[in-house]
Amino acid sequence: MKKISIIGAGLVGSLLALYLNKRGYKVTLHERRPDMRKVKIPAGRSINLALSDRGWRGLQGVAIDDTIRQIGIPMTHRTMHSVDGKITTQPYGKDGQGIYAVSRGILNCTLLDLAEKGGVEIHFNQRCTGLMLTSGEMQFEHSENHQKSSHHADLIFGADGAFAASRLQLQLSTDQFNYSQRYLQHGYKELMFVAKADGSHQLEKNALHIWPRGGYMLIALPNLDGTFTVTLFFPLKGNPSFESLHNKQEVKAFFQKVFPDAVPLLHDLEEDFFHNPTGSLVTIKCAPWSFDNKLVLIGDAAHAIVPFYGQGMNCGFEDCSVLNDLLNQFADDWEKVIPEYERMRKPAADAIGELAVDNFIEMRDLVGKPEFLLRKKIEGWFSEKHPDKWIPLYTMVTFSHLPYHEAQARGKKQDAIMNEIMKMSDIENIWNSSMVENRIIDLLK
Ligand SMILES: Cc1cc2nc3c(=O)[nH]c(=O)nc-3n(C[C@H](O)[C@H](O)[C@H](O)COP(=O)(O)OP(=O)(O)OC[C@H]3O[C@@H](n4cnc5c(N)ncnc54)[C@H](O)[C@@H]3O)c2cc1C
């Protein structure tokens, strides 16, 4: 039986282990951290994530979607909060289509439980320090006692996240390895809205809340216990920035000025602001993703993206389901599966990486503007009338399985058409007229 090792027992590594185990491979998972089911997750580390259709399909493939749905909260729309307290909403899709806020910790623990129950061997506290790709040998160091060990596999998957040791090894072992790593000038910090005394949410729970402020924004996703995980995306330098807020008084004054309606909802703002870590936001692209059918990258290790489309995990889960489909198609012939996996997933991952950066501008700046809301209203109206001709980009990315690069290409064409439509005179009043409808149909030809 082929022995497969996966480095990294995060979300993607654990799901991949379930898939491969189900196919009958002998799978071992090697994780740098201690067993997260037995230790407390540190505060300020992205405790919930938006799960959408591509992610659901990944979970369905190993029949755990119903279990996870029970721990998720559907969010059917965005709710935007302006400085003067005005609230606007925008549905995510039609007929109550929604994305789900899911706890990263519970999801990861569930995947680990299921993998272990199915017979996957999981080694915690094992930091991969090196790989011998030709022999399939992996070297590890115990994170606590620093003891060294090694393990052998016929095939290794690098699922060790954005700063993957496996990818570094691939880079060292491959001629002409292409690699790019681009940081945004923004970082992020997690804060929290507390629950009401009765355990319910202080804001509407079936929405993703956004406080768009041009150069920066605050967002909030609901948790099951009545709290919200709040994330501030903010410049690292300049004014205002993480660097320009020096003390608790400045933080409080700044929040009161720009996010006044959020301040009373926050758990100890000043304490959390200085105690919780500031995270960085990076897009990583690389190629190739594999070496000689011995090592294959998957998830963030292959394609780290910024979180503004809520697609990093979803994309990694889609990697798993696509890989599984290819194993079915080629009857587990890895020599055919690996190149095909890479051929299909690389352009898709590049596209969602670019779309995620673009969506930052949309979320922090445009979503609060009347012109943008009108634009979305026209798109929604036209797409409802002509679903065969127009699917909004957000819907293609979030609620479809169209490869991301095809969604990106169609999105660009639709964007150019909408630029023309928004130039039509009196568009605010004629937006749902037959004149606008016919003009869009003409431009689509
Ligand atoms: C603020 C923020 C919000 C996000 N929101 C969303 C969202 O709403 N929706 C969404 O789909 N995605 C979101 N993402 C992205 C998502 O978190 C990632 O895409 C996802 O976690 C990738 O999973 P992974 O398993 O590939 O990598 P990771 O989750 O990073 O897991 C990698 C694992 O490998 C282990 N590891 C690392 N190095 C080694 C080593 N040398 N040896 C052994 N083990 C190692 C790590 O400890 C970790 O457990 C968000 C990301 C951030 C930062």
Ligand as a Chemical Component Dictionary entry (heavy atoms), coordinates in Angstrom:
data_LIG
# 
_chem_comp.id                   LIG 
_chem_comp.type                 NON-POLYMER 
_chem_comp.pdbx_formal_charge   0 
_chem_comp.three_letter_code    LIG 
# 
loop_
_chem_comp_atom.comp_id 
_chem_comp_atom.atom_id 
_chem_comp_atom.alt_atom_id 
_chem_comp_atom.type_symbol 
_chem_comp_atom.charge 
_chem_comp_atom.model_Cartn_x 
_chem_comp_atom.model_Cartn_y 
_chem_comp_atom.model_Cartn_z 
_chem_comp_atom.pdbx_ordinal 
LIG C1  C1  C 0 -7.395  37.066 9.153  1  
LIG C2  C2  C 0 -7.681  35.928 8.245  2  
LIG C3  C3  C 0 -8.992  35.648 7.901  3  
LIG C4  C4  C 0 -9.277  34.594 7.042  4  
LIG N1  N1  N 0 -10.576 34.377 6.691  5  
LIG C5  C5  C 0 -10.887 33.387 5.813  6  
LIG C6  C6  C 0 -12.223 33.136 5.456  7  
LIG O1  O1  O 0 -13.139 33.809 5.911  8  
LIG N2  N2  N 0 -12.488 32.124 4.585  9  
LIG C7  C7  C 0 -11.497 31.357 4.046  10 
LIG O2  O2  O 0 -11.796 30.460 3.238  11 
LIG N3  N3  N 0 -10.202 31.564 4.376  12 
LIG C8  C8  C 0 -9.873  32.550 5.243  13 
LIG N4  N4  N 0 -8.570  32.764 5.605  14 
LIG C9  C9  C 0 -7.531  31.928 5.005  15 
LIG C10 C10 C 0 -7.390  30.602 5.723  16 
LIG O3  O3  O 0 -7.110  30.823 7.091  17 
LIG C11 C11 C 0 -6.257  29.790 5.100  18 
LIG O4  O4  O 0 -6.372  29.793 3.706  19 
LIG C12 C12 C 0 -6.290  28.359 5.604  20 
LIG O5  O5  O 0 -6.071  28.331 6.987  21 
LIG C13 C13 C 0 -5.214  27.529 4.887  22 
LIG O6  O6  O 0 -5.176  26.260 5.433  23 
LIG P1  P1  P 0 -3.828  25.400 5.343  24 
LIG O7  O7  O 0 -4.149  24.128 6.057  25 
LIG O8  O8  O 0 -3.358  25.362 3.945  26 
LIG O9  O9  O 0 -2.753  26.244 6.148  27 
LIG P2  P2  P 0 -2.724  26.568 7.708  28 
LIG O10 O10 O 0 -4.091  26.772 8.218  29 
LIG O11 O11 O 0 -1.724  27.663 7.862  30 
LIG O12 O12 O 0 -2.150  25.230 8.360  31 
LIG C14 C14 C 0 -0.814  24.846 8.182  32 
LIG C15 C15 C 0 -0.443  23.897 9.300  33 
LIG O13 O13 O 0 0.907   23.481 9.095  34 
LIG C16 C16 C 0 1.618   23.539 10.336 35 
LIG N5  N5  N 0 3.045   23.728 10.019 36 
LIG C17 C17 C 0 3.653   24.844 9.564  37 
LIG N6  N6  N 0 4.972   24.627 9.382  38 
LIG C18 C18 C 0 5.193   23.338 9.731  39 
LIG C19 C19 C 0 6.369   22.522 9.769  40 
LIG N7  N7  N 0 7.569   22.992 9.415  41 
LIG N8  N8  N 0 6.241   21.238 10.176 42 
LIG C20 C20 C 0 5.023   20.727 10.542 43 
LIG N9  N9  N 0 3.888   21.469 10.546 44 
LIG C21 C21 C 0 3.974   22.755 10.128 45 
LIG C22 C22 C 0 0.995   24.725 11.053 46 
LIG O14 O14 O 0 1.215   24.662 12.443 47 
LIG C23 C23 C 0 -0.476  24.568 10.684 48 
LIG O15 O15 O 0 -1.178  23.745 11.570 49 
LIG C24 C24 C 0 -8.243  33.805 6.493  50 
LIG C25 C25 C 0 -6.925  34.068 6.849  51 
LIG C26 C26 C 0 -6.647  35.118 7.713  52 
LIG C27 C27 C 0 -5.223  35.400 8.064  53 
# 
loop_
_chem_comp_bond.comp_id 
_chem_comp_bond.atom_id_1 
_chem_comp_bond.atom_id_2 
_chem_comp_bond.value_order 
_chem_comp_bond.pdbx_ordinal 
LIG C1  C2  SING 1  
LIG C2  C3  SING 2  
LIG C2  C26 DOUB 3  
LIG C3  C4  DOUB 4  
LIG C4  N1  SING 5  
LIG C4  C24 SING 6  
LIG N1  C5  DOUB 7  
LIG C5  C6  SING 8  
LIG C5  C8  SING 9  
LIG C6  O1  DOUB 10 
LIG C6  N2  SING 11 
LIG N2  C7  SING 12 
LIG C7  O2  DOUB 13 
LIG C7  N3  SING 14 
LIG N3  C8  DOUB 15 
LIG C8  N4  SING 16 
LIG N4  C9  SING 17 
LIG N4  C24 SING 18 
LIG C9  C10 SING 19 
LIG C10 O3  SING 20 
LIG C10 C11 SING 21 
LIG C11 O4  SING 22 
LIG C11 C12 SING 23 
LIG C12 O5  SING 24 
LIG C12 C13 SING 25 
LIG C13 O6  SING 26 
LIG O6  P1  SING 27 
LIG P1  O7  DOUB 28 
LIG P1  O8  SING 29 
LIG P1  O9  SING 30 
LIG O9  P2  SING 31 
LIG P2  O10 DOUB 32 
LIG P2  O11 SING 33 
LIG P2  O12 SING 34 
LIG O12 C14 SING 35 
LIG C14 C15 SING 36 
LIG C15 O13 SING 37 
LIG C15 C23 SING 38 
LIG O13 C16 SING 39 
LIG C16 N5  SING 40 
LIG C16 C22 SING 41 
LIG N5  C17 SING 42 
LIG N5  C21 SING 43 
LIG C17 N6  DOUB 44 
LIG N6  C18 SING 45 
LIG C18 C19 SING 46 
LIG C18 C21 DOUB 47 
LIG C19 N7  SING 48 
LIG C19 N8  DOUB 49 
LIG N8  C20 SING 50 
LIG C20 N9  DOUB 51 
LIG N9  C21 SING 52 
LIG C22 O14 SING 53 
LIG C22 C23 SING 54 
LIG C23 O15 SING 55 
LIG C24 C25 DOUB 56 
LIG C25 C26 SING 57 
LIG C26 C27 SING 58 
# 
